[in-house]
């Protein structure tokens, strides 16, 4: 009598195969998702750079126009603006920065407007050794002054944990905390406009300091490289899996 033996499937091996397939599919979905996200970010960044270029080329608008855009929910960042007021030099705040390879500070000076409100204007850069106002008396211009430049949005919080805390006692800011700038000068917070203005290079101060035109427009745009990397890893994963399948069939 012939007895036929029924082959039982190797349950552990089958389980490992299923787990491997699930892991590969999950990895592939993640890699493709990351690549697609970087493509979306690329389109967003290209649009942003185009908007910035358009705003830089536009004629300066009045401060009221900037405020109207902000109140309507529009983006005021990098919009050119012209503002007139009187500087309160003793209350200037110093933001630690580098400019053209030199270490120093951006000088943020409260500017009192005709209606009594206050705008913190970034008048530009001074070298580290010129932090003290006594080293640049010619630049402490008096009376009404007109500044043309770029509107800059305020930060709601410290941008990163690696950024040092502001040293308020020494008047050294490592991030632009508008509330702290106002409170340390004794200015009524209710009178402070909730954005900054960076003076452009056309603002020439007596003595040459502060030096305007410090606004940085070169935003990093490496999203295409990242997208190619993620898609490339996904393609490599597919190639490895196909190669393994063919090798198993030959055995």
C-alpha positions in Angstrom: 0.0 0.0 0.0 1.3 3.4 -1.0 1.2 6.0 1.7 1.4 9.6 0.5 3.0 12.0 2.9 1.5 15.5 3.1 4.1 18.2 3.2 3.4 20.7 5.9 4.4 24.4 5.3 7.3 25.7 7.3 5.3 28.0 9.5 8.3 30.0 11.0 9.8 30.5 7.5 6.4 31.7 6.2 6.1 34.1 9.1 9.5 35.5 8.5 8.6 36.0 4.8 5.4 37.9 5.6 7.2 40.0 8.2 9.9 40.9 5.6 7.4 41.8 3.0 5.5 44.1 5.4 8.8 45.7 6.5 9.9 46.3 2.9 6.5 47.8 1.9 6.5 50.0 5.0 10.0 51.3 4.2 9.1 51.9 0.6 6.0 53.9 1.6 8.1 56.0 4.0 10.8 56.7 1.5 8.4 57.6 -1.3 6.4 59.8 1.2 9.6 61.7 2.2 10.5 62.2 -1.4 7.1 63.6 -2.3 7.1 65.8 0.7 10.5 67.3 -0.4 9.0 67.9 -3.9 6.1 69.8 -2.3 8.6 71.8 -0.1 10.6 72.5 -3.3 7.6 74.1 -5.0 6.8 76.0 -1.8 10.4 77.3 -1.5 10.5 78.3 -5.2 7.3 80.3 -4.8 8.6 81.9 -1.6 11.8 83.0 -3.3 9.8 84.4 -6.3 7.6 86.4 -3.9 10.7 87.8 -2.1 12.3 88.8 -5.4 9.1 90.6 -6.4 8.8 92.4 -3.0 12.5 93.5 -3.2 11.9 95.1 -6.6 8.7 96.9 -5.5 8.6 100.6 -4.4 8.4 101.2 -0.6 4.9 101.5 0.8 3.7 103.4 3.8 3.6 101.9 7.3 -0.2 101.9 7.2 -0.1 99.7 4.2 2.0 97.1 5.9 -0.3 97.2 8.9 -3.4 96.7 6.7 -1.8 93.7 5.0 -1.0 92.2 8.4 -4.4 92.8 9.8 -6.0 91.1 6.8 -3.9 88.0 7.3 -1.4 88.7 4.6 2.3 88.1 4.7 4.4 91.3 5.4 7.8 89.6 5.4 10.3 91.4 3.2 7.8 94.0 2.0 9.5 97.3 1.3 8.4 100.1 3.5 9.2 103.7 4.4 8.7 105.0 7.9 9.4 108.3 9.6 10.0 109.0 13.3 12.4 109.9 16.0 15.1 107.5 17.3 15.4 106.9 21.1 19.1 106.1 20.9 19.8 105.4 24.7 17.3 102.5 24.4 18.9 100.7 21.5 19.1 96.9 21.7 22.0 94.8 20.4 21.5 91.6 18.4 24.6 89.5 18.2 25.4 88.9 14.5 28.1 88.6 11.8 28.2 90.7 8.6 30.6 90.2 5.8 32.7 87.9 8.0 32.9 90.4 10.8 31.5 89.8 14.3 29.4 92.5 15.9 25.8 93.5 16.5 22.7 94.7 14.7 21.4 97.8 16.3 17.7 97.8 17.0 16.6 101.3 18.0 13.1 102.3 19.1 11.6 104.8 16.7 8.8 107.0 18.0 6.2 107.7 15.3 4.0 110.8 15.0 1.1 109.0 16.7 3.2 108.0 19.7 3.6 104.4 18.8 7.0 102.8 18.7 8.7 100.7 16.0 12.0 98.8 16.6 14.1 99.6 13.6 17.2 97.5 12.7 19.5 100.4 11.7 22.2 98.0 10.7 25.5 96.5 11.8 28.3 97.7 14.0 31.6 95.9 14.8 31.9 94.2 18.2 34.2 96.9 19.5 31.6 99.6 18.6 28.8 98.2 20.7 29.1 101.2 23.0 27.3 104.2 21.6 30.1 106.5 22.7 32.3 104.9 19.9 30.0 106.1 17.2 28.5 109.5 18.2 28.0 110.7 14.7 25.5 107.9 14.0 23.2 109.0 16.8 21.1 111.2 14.5 18.6 113.5 16.1 15.2 114.8 15.0 12.8 113.2 12.6 14.4 110.5 10.4 13.0 108.5 7.5 14.0 104.9 7.1 13.4 102.8 4.0 13.8 99.1 4.4 12.0 95.7 4.8 9.3 94.7 7.2 10.2 91.6 9.2 7.9 89.5 11.3 8.5 89.0 15.0 9.4 85.6 16.5 6.9 84.1 18.9 9.6 82.0 20.7 13.2 81.1 20.6 13.8 79.4 17.2 15.9 76.5 18.6 17.1 75.0 21.8 20.7 75.4 20.7 20.3 79.2 20.5 21.6 80.8 23.7 19.2 82.7 26.0 19.3 86.5 25.6 21.6 88.2 28.1 19.3 91.1 29.1 21.7 92.4 31.7 24.4 93.0 29.1 22.0 94.0 26.4 23.0 91.1 24.1 20.2 89.4 22.2 20.8 86.0 20.5 17.3 85.9 19.1 15.0 88.8 18.3 12.6 88.8 21.3 10.5 91.9 20.7 8.7 91.6 24.0 12.1 91.5 25.9 13.4 94.4 23.8 10.4 96.5 24.8 10.3 95.5 28.5 14.0 96.1 29.0 13.7 99.7 27.7 10.6 100.5 29.8 8.5 101.2 26.7 4.8 100.6 27.1 4.2 97.2 25.3 0.8 98.5 24.1 2.5 101.1 22.0 5.0 98.8 20.3 4.3 97.7 16.7 4.5 93.9 16.4 7.1 93.7 13.7 10.5 95.1 12.9 11.9 97.1 10.0 15.4 96.4 8.6 17.0 99.6 7.2 18.2 99.0 3.6 21.6 100.0 2.2 20.3 103.3 1.0 20.2 104.6 4.6 23.6 106.1 5.1 24.3 107.1 8.7 26.9 109.8 9.5 30.2 108.3 10.4 29.2 105.1 8.5 27.7 103.3 11.5 25.4 101.5 11.9 25.7 100.1 8.4 22.4 99.3 6.8 21.5 96.7 4.3 22.1 93.6 6.5 18.9 91.8 5.6 19.6 88.2 4.4 17.6 87.0 1.4 19.6 83.8 0.5 17.3 81.1 1.9 18.6 77.6 1.6 16.9 75.5 -1.0 18.2 71.9 -1.0 14.8 70.2 -1.3 15.5 68.9 -4.8 18.7 67.1 -3.5 16.7 65.7 -0.6 13.9 64.5 -2.9 16.4 62.8 -5.3 18.0 61.1 -2.2 14.8 59.7 -0.9 13.5 58.5 -4.3 17.0 57.0 -5.0 16.8 55.0 -1.7 13.4 53.8 -2.7 14.6 52.7 -6.1 17.6 51.0 -4.5 15.3 49.1 -2.1 13.2 47.9 -4.9 16.3 46.7 -6.8 17.6 44.8 -3.8 14.3 43.1 -3.3 14.0 42.1 -7.0 17.6 40.8 -6.9 16.8 38.6 -3.8 13.6 37.2 -5.5 15.6 36.2 -8.6 18.3 34.5 -6.5 15.7 32.5 -4.5 14.1 31.3 -7.8 17.4 30.0 -9.0 18.1 28.0 -5.9 
